[in-house]
Amino acid sequence: MIPHLPLAFGAMNYVEIIRDASFIELAVLLLLMTVSVASWALIAMKFTQLSRARSQSLTFLDTFWKASRLEAIYQSAQKLDGSPLSKVFCAGYEELSKLAQSGKEGGAAEDAMSAKLGGIENVERALNRAATAQITELENRVSFLGTVGAASPFVGLFGTVIGILSAFNQIAEQGNATLATVAAPVGNALFATAAGLFAAIPAVVAYNSFVSRIKVFDTEMSNFSADFLNIIKRHFFR
């Protein structure tokens, strides 16, 4: 009947499932619903963050390879606060600026040479620290999706087992074990497993996608750091 469509899909009546569920089954369904909503919210947030990082990184790379002055690149990079590459560049540039300032105040030639050798290492460490910080920021809370994807089916299965045990206990008390009396409660108990899969599948897909995209950023930052070091070695440490 059309009036019952909001409450039932096919032969499944969700109001009846919830009404007949035990306390443990209700707790399992509530937990799965909560983590499912949290997963979708996190998926939307991380998708927006990674998309913004990709767009701004492409803009930064275009500016970096076309500009002729590091100061101009630095000014542009400061506006691209969502790009991991721009953050890595800013960290290296700031360390390079400190080195240039100390070089002006340096004295003997040996001291200047030692400062240059140490300066290259300082810039490299600054780039590595910035890259590590960016990866940590990109990975923030992604592990939650992996946990939801791994644990939700088992939580749903736990609810199903409890529901089946409860159904069999009721059947034993009634002393009536026909197919008609067994099918409905067992079918309702399986709803918890379906809820677990509903929470797990999007979380697993999103987790794998985000991890893959973050690995790409990690590789790009490593390549950019190597290129940037080569540039400053040719122009500032000759």
N, C-alpha and C positions, 0 to 999 in steps of 0.2 A: 504494500500500500504506500502511496506517495507520502502521506503524513508521517510515516515512520522512517523515511529515508535518512533524516539527520541523525537518528539514533541507531540505525542498523545499516550495515553495508553487506549486501548479499543476504546470507542467513545469519550473520553475526550481529547480535544486539549488545552494544557496548554498555548500555545502562545495566542490563542484566548481568553482564560479566563483572562489573564493578560491585553491584549489589550482592552477588553471591560470593565474592572474593573474601578470603580470610584476611586477618590483620597483616600477616606477613606478605601475602600476595599484593595487598594494597600498598604496603611499604615499598615493595620491589617496583611496582608500576610507578609510584611517585618518584622514586629514585631515578628510574630510567627516563621519565619525562623531564626531570630536572636537568640531568646531564645532557639530554638531547637538546634542550633549549640552550644550555650553556655552550654546547658544541657548535650549534648553528651561529650563535652570537660571536664566538671566537673565530669561526671560519670566515664570517663576514669581515671581522676586524683585521685578521691576518691577510686576507685576500686584498683588502684595501691598502694595507701597509706595503705588501710586496709589489703590488701594481704601481703604487706611487714610487717605490724605490727603483723599480725598473724604468719607469718613465723619466725620472729625474737623473738616473745614472746615464741614460742615453744622451740626455741634454748636456750633462757634465762632460762626457767623453767628447762630444762634438765641440764644446767650448775649449776643452783642454788641448786638443790636437790642432785647433785652428788659431788659438791665441799665441802671441809671441812673447808675452810677459807673464811671469808667474804671479805677480801682484794682481793683474787683471783677472787671472784665473781664480785666485783666492777670493776676490770680491764676489765673483759669480758663484763660486762654490758655497760661500756662506749663506746664500739665498736658497740653495738646494739642500735643505736640512733633512730631507727624507732619503737622500742617496748615500749608500754606504761608501761608494767610491769618493764622493766629495768629502766625506768625513775623514777618510784615510788621507786624502791629499792635504786637507787643512792641517792635520796633525803633523805630516811631514814638512809642510811649508813653515809652520810655526817653529818647529825645531830647527829648520834651516835658517830662519830669520834670527834665532838666538845665536846660532853658530856664526853667522855673518857679523852680528853685533860684537861678539867676543873676539872675532878675528881683527876687527878694527882697533880693538884695545890691546891686541897682542904685541909682544916685543920681539924677541930674537927669532931668527929663521927656524931654528930647531923647535922652538916652542910653537911656531906657526904650523910647521909640518906635523907635529904631534897632535895639535888641535884639529887639523884637517882629517887625520886618520881616525881620531876619536869621534870627530863630527859625523863621518859617514856611518859609523856604528850607531851613533845616537839617533840619526835620522831613520836608519833601518829599524831600530828598536821602536821608535815612535810609530812608524808605519805598521809594524807587527802588532803593537798594542792596540792601535785604532782598529785594525782589521778584526782582532779577537773580540774587541768590545762590540763591534757591529754584528758579528756573527751571534754573539750572546744575545743581543737585542732582537735580532731577527728570529732566533730560536725560542724566545721567551714565550712560554705557555703552549708551545706546539706539542710538547710531550703530553699535555693533558689530552689532546686528541688521540694520541697513540694509546694512552691508558684506557680511554673510553672505548676505542675500537677493540682493544684486547679483552677488556673485562666485561663489557655489556652483555655479550652472548652468554657468558657464564652466570651473570646475575639473573638474566632472563630464564636460563635453564633452571636455576635454583628456585625461582618463583613457580615454574612449571612443575617441578618435582613436588614442591609443597602442595600445589593445587591438586595434583593427581593423588597424592597420599590422602588429602582431605576428602577428595571425591570418593575414593575407595572406602574410607572409613564410614562415610555416610551411607554408601551402598550396603556395606556390611551390617550396619545398624538396621537398615530397612529390610534386609534379607531379600532384596530384589536385584538381580544382576543381569537383567536383559540388556540388549544392545541399546534400546531407547533410553534406559536410565544411565548407562555408562557413557554414551557418546557425548551428551551435552556437557557434563562437568569436566570430562577429559579435554574436550575441545576448548572449553573456556580456559582451562589451565594452560593450554598451549599458547594462549594469547600473550603470556609473559615472555615466551621465547621469541615470538614475533616482535614484541616491543623491544627486546634486547637487540635483535638484528636491525630494527629500524634506527636505533641509536648508534649502533656500531658501524654500519656500512658507510654512511656519509663521513664519519670521523676518520675511518681508515683511508678512504679515498683522499680526503683533504690532507691528512697527515703525510701520506706518500707524496702528494703533489707539492706541499710546502717544503718538505725535506729536500726534494729534488731541486726546487728553485733556490733554496738557500745554498745548496752545494755549488750551484752556478755562480752565485754571488761570491762565495768563498774563492772559487777559481779566478774570477774576474779581479778580485782585490789582490790576490797573489800576483797575477800577471801585471796589473797596474803598478803595484809596488816595485816590481822588478824594472819596469819601463821607467818609472819616475826616478829610481836610483841611478839608472844608466844615464839619464838626462842630466841630473845634477852632478854626477861624477865628471861628465864631459865638459860641463860649463862652469862648475864651481870648484872642482878639486883637481884642476890641471896642474 
